[in-house]
């Protein structure tokens, strides 16, 4: 199962489909209870405008994490007294009335999902050069403001951080001229307060996610999994969730916990999964038929997995195939996961289904073998009349290997301190093509032998590879403990500049790939949006 291509196609489907499931009206404006809460907690400082809305508050839209940061700042700096329940309700009210449309948040989901190893992209270079020297560009793009409020944000930065003009090499330009005159109108054009997408999202119905779900996913280092989930509404937009997950290597987990749905599609949940606490950051599709995103360990967000779910009572669908590849000329067992699966299995021309081993409406297990000369590339997987592409690849040989992520970052920790170590999980991914003008195609994750070494001469001088941590057989790099190390030169911390290498066997061939890994210090300030 190619989770990368699967996630991309699923997100597109989730944003395009509109269904006829039972729904409740969207919040076109503040509810009476929400307006009363804002009046009680915010109107003391935010003046009412002519239309009854509050200044500043009604001039911006944000993600749930963005509003959480705003409300937290009001408590921290302006001493607004809020208990946990009221604070949670306030974030919910603000997110529903002044949130983002699904299409506005989609390009930047990697930030709230805390995806490790991803490189940011700047939608505008001037904005990136001006603002993203101190925090991510996605943090900017996950909010919408009027031009006047974008200018107020520039003023706020100068008032809150007086040294901002000399930070991060800011003296190479007239920073304030750019930040006050050029950037606010540009931001108002790129990320405007009013947009057709937000108007449409407010006007349509928002679907409830309650019900039974079929779940598939991938956890780096563990492998693919499948299972079921049940979501039950306990209060308005508040839910309980239970899950049963079965991994391809035989492991299984149960999970249960609570969730809140913000802005009609932003699913945030805290669950006990196996013996660990996890956070879920998912997107509910506009028609309520799909749920997709990333979950991660509460204290170690570098570790987690992708998840995609579809309603069990929905349209029959092929959702995942494990493993996600077949080698030409080799017989192999395949598990096909989905919903409402009936009828014979067809894997395309040149691939023979030798026998069926097990069948249910959710899983069909077969033994299959591509012919030695079968065409390589992605195949459409069909079960009866139900089909899906991009889930299975036939290959003859691995042409190249890459590591995911293609650059790693780990952080030291523990050792009696407040912060846990943040490991880095690598996987070895095989590809076909890419040479002589041929299209590069992902095959999937392969088992590998792992090693690491000093990245450069300076790392060799400080013997980084001897002190920075260890690499487990699964490709998990575990950083060393925090704190000055008297065994190191100058008693430095256990940081390091390393290179991680994977070696994969493909018949008699061994293919290698490497990626850089930086082992650095703890992240002491860690806001909801970095």
Secondary structure by P-SEA (a helix, b strand, c coil): ccaaaaaaaaaaaaaccccccccccccccccaaaaaaaaaccccccccccccccaaaaaccccaaaaaaaaaaaaacccccccaaaaaaaaaaaaaacccccccccccccccccccbbbbbbccaaaaacccccccccccccbbbcaaaaaaaaaaaaaacccccccccccccaaaaaaccccaaaaaaacccccaaaaaaaabbbbbccccccccccccccccccbbbbbbbcccccccccccccccccbbbbbbbbbbbccccccccccccccccccccccccccccbbbbbbbccccccccbbbbbccccccccccccccccccccbbbbbbbbbccccccccccccccccccccccccbbbbbbbccccccccbbbbbcccccccccbbbbcccccccccccbbbbbbbcccccccbbbbbbbbbbbcccccccbbbbbcbbbbbbbcccccaaaaaacccccccccccccbbbbccccccccccccccccccbbbbbbbbcccbbbbbbbbbbbccccccccccc
